[in-house]
């Protein structure tokens, strides 16, 4: 057991020093000692002293292992932190094994260090230095490294850089550090993002830009990512040199984001106005949605004919097709799984609920869903059909969700079934099923309103569009019929129909079919 001593690290000086005797008056043969932060010997009251009677640390040296036992005193936490800082300064973050250190009356285990309190030095055994040589040599010979091997190699590099000071050695290990960073993005780190990240690496190498862009200014980050978007849009990364879809480019940028987070714990910030303009243009010019054709009135009638006499689910689906056609609803507002918003912990609020649908007459009077059994392709009939089915199921004791297309507590009419009905109707009209999807309903709605002369602003507000992207739809197939467009306009402005035309909300007479 060594004398009871107190330690207080004070000045931040660092320098190489000759070997000093250890606490036992001994010295390691072949050691390469160096000093850490300067400290003085103090007693429990904080006064300088070379030999104290009431310590707050106990140092014991066995072989090249130091046992540090905390005794009593108010300054223990600060002293422990200073001790940790001293070890980290000398050996780097790996020199302090967090799992082997505790607080208060516990034993601390510092591997490979010999603390010489009177001599103000810490001796490193020669075998520890040789071990660092072996670690570095093995690291240089490996193509890929595990995270543990990577940490070990970088710790050795930090030691040489700080304590040896040889420029040639430093340059060699600096180059190796770059290889270690490349090894950090191996299969085990990036997983399924590995392939996409390699596209980014090859691009940066070709244009002479850094792979890791988190330290660059945001404008510079945006410029590099914009160039990468141009490459993906023009020739992609395939043998045929065909540009990538926007979704593919988005996936590649997700890999870049993930790699920065996994390897550098950083998040690139490249979303400036110029890049946003490039990304929007990329999406508008390459999105598969814009290649779809609009649903027209004949298709709505044919879909109703294909369904024949539908069951309750079929009637619900028919109504859920007509409503978005006239009200520019998104598919997420009617169909698909019921999900929880993670930010609020509640169900998504943009879905149309039964309680949100009101049937009113032309004077604002409520209309009973059972007031008519009309089966026309018309707004009131669609809304009445959906409400009628929901009411019947509730009366039969069927448990439903709150949405207008709910078929169970956690399920709505599936978007896939709607898409299949639309595609299945196209052959009857001599159309290509590949040109249509559930989004064709929303496209058809916008095209009909534009063909009828409604302003872009009205359509944008009705459809809850945040941009003018819907204007591209008019360049597709403007074969829209006038009566449907007129019906949509009247429905959006609560106008009442003239005699012998399509009936809308509030008309007490039986609505006329579009047939």
CORBEL-V608552 format. One line per field, one symbol per residue. ss: DSSP state (H for helix, E for strand, - for the rest). phi: phi as a letter, one per 40 degrees, with the letter a starting at -180 (. if undefined). burial: + if it has 24 or more other C-alpha atoms within 12 Angstrom, else -. Layout:
ss: ???
phi: ???
burial: ???
This chain:
ss: ---EE--EE-----EE-----------------EE---EE-E-----E--------EEEEEE--EEEEEE-----HHHHHHHHHHHHHHHH-HHH--HHH------EEEEE--EEE----EEE--HHHHHHHHHHHHHHHH-----HHHHHHHHHHHHHHHHHH--HHHHHHHHHHHHHHHHH---HHHHHHHHHHHHHHHHHHHHH----------HHHHHHHHHHHHHHHHH-----------HHHHHHHHHHHHHHHHHHH--------HHHHHHHHHHHHHH--HHH-----HHHHHHHHHHH----HHHHHHHHHHHHHHHH---HHH------EE----EE-----EHHH---E-----E--HHH-------HHHHHHHHHHHHHHHHH-------E--EEE--EE--HHHHHHHHHHHHHHH---HHH---HHHHHHHHHHHHH----HHHHHHH------HHHHHHH------HHHHHHHHHHHH----------------------
phi: .cdcbbbacbcccbacaccbccccgbaccgcbcacbccabcbcccgccacbbcbcbbbbbbbfbbbbbbcbbhcccccccccccccccccbgcccbcdcbbbbfcbccbbcgbbcbcccfabcbccccccccdccccccccccbbcccccccccccccccccbcgcccccccccccccccccccbcdcccfccdcccccccccccccgbcccbccccdccdcccccccccccccbgbaccfcdccccccccccccccccccccbfbbcbbcbdccdcccccccccbcccccccccbcdcccccccccgccccccccccccccccccbfcccccbbhccbbcccbgbcdccccbdcccbbbccbgccbcdccabcbccaccccccccccccccccccgccbccccbcbadbabdcccccccccccccccbgbcdccbacccccccccccccccgccccccccccfccacccccccccbccbccccccccccccbfccccdgbccbdgccccccccc
burial: --+++++++---------++-++---++--++++++++++++++----------+++++++--+-++++++---++--++-+++-++-++++-+++----+-+----++++++++++++++++++--++--+--++--++----+---+++++++++++++-+---------+--++-++++++++--++--+++++++++-+-------++++------+++++++++++++--++-----++++-+++++++++++++-++---+++++---+--++--+++-+--++++++++++++++++--+----+++++++++++++++++++++++++++------------++++--+++-------+++-++-++++++++++++++++++--------++++++++----++++-+++-++++++------+-++++++++++++++++++-+-+--++-++-----++++++--+++++-++++++++++---++----++++++---++++-
